[in-house]
Amino acid sequence: MFYFQLVIMAGTVLLAYYFEYTDTFPVHIQGFFCFDKAYSKPYPGPEDNSKAPPVLVYSLVTAIPTVTEIIGNET
């Protein structure tokens, strides 16, 4: 049962990686865009605004449940 859970976890991680770093679902840009700086608001984006880099966050989100499951199944 434990190996089955690891396969599901690995598949989830691979799907998350695939959807994050490929153009499977292209972004559709629509609406009104004004590039005049007097009317626009600055948007630094999550990478510039965050104190933790996204790679660290993704790694922890993946590693913490995996380690918890491994420790829980050993006891």
C-alpha positions as CSV (number, residue, x, y, z in Angstrom):
1,M,0.0,0.0,0.0
2,F,2.9,2.3,0.8
3,Y,4.4,2.0,-2.7
4,F,1.1,2.7,-4.2
5,Q,0.8,5.9,-2.2
6,L,4.3,6.9,-3.3
7,V,3.4,6.4,-7.0
8,I,0.3,8.6,-6.5
9,M,2.4,11.3,-4.8
10,A,5.1,11.2,-7.5
11,G,2.5,11.4,-10.2
12,T,1.0,14.5,-8.5
13,V,4.4,16.2,-8.3
14,L,5.1,15.4,-11.9
15,L,1.7,16.8,-13.0
16,A,2.2,19.9,-11.0
17,Y,5.7,20.4,-12.5
18,Y,4.3,19.7,-16.0
19,F,1.4,22.2,-15.8
20,E,3.6,24.9,-14.1
21,Y,6.5,24.9,-16.5
22,T,4.8,24.1,-19.9
23,D,2.3,25.8,-22.1
24,T,-0.4,23.1,-21.8
25,F,-3.0,25.7,-20.9
26,P,-2.1,29.0,-22.7
27,V,-2.9,32.3,-21.0
28,H,-5.7,34.2,-22.7
29,I,-5.1,38.0,-22.4
30,Q,-8.3,40.0,-22.9
31,G,-9.6,43.4,-21.8
32,F,-8.5,47.0,-21.9
33,F,-4.9,47.8,-21.3
34,C,-3.6,51.2,-20.7
35,F,0.2,51.5,-20.6
36,D,0.2,55.1,-19.4
37,K,2.2,55.1,-16.1
38,A,-0.1,57.9,-14.6
39,Y,-3.1,55.5,-14.7
40,S,-1.5,52.1,-14.0
41,K,-0.7,50.5,-10.7
42,P,2.6,48.8,-10.1
43,Y,2.3,45.0,-9.9
44,P,5.6,43.5,-8.8
45,G,4.4,39.9,-9.1
46,P,4.7,37.0,-6.6
47,E,8.4,36.4,-7.1
48,D,9.3,40.0,-6.4
49,N,6.9,40.4,-3.6
50,S,7.7,37.2,-1.7
51,K,10.4,36.7,0.9
52,A,10.7,33.0,0.0
53,P,11.5,32.0,-3.6
54,P,8.9,29.9,-5.4
55,V,11.3,26.9,-5.8
56,L,11.7,26.7,-2.0
57,V,7.9,26.9,-1.4
58,Y,7.2,24.1,-4.0
59,S,9.9,22.0,-2.5
60,L,8.6,22.3,1.0
61,V,5.0,21.7,-0.1
62,T,6.1,18.5,-1.7
63,A,8.6,17.3,0.9
64,I,6.6,17.9,4.1
65,P,3.7,15.6,3.2
66,T,6.1,12.9,1.8
67,V,8.2,12.9,4.9
68,T,5.2,12.8,7.2
69,E,3.8,9.9,5.3
70,I,7.0,8.0,5.4
71,I,7.4,8.5,9.1
72,G,3.8,7.7,9.7
73,N,4.0,4.4,7.8
74,E,7.1,3.2,9.6
75,T,5.5,3.2,13.0
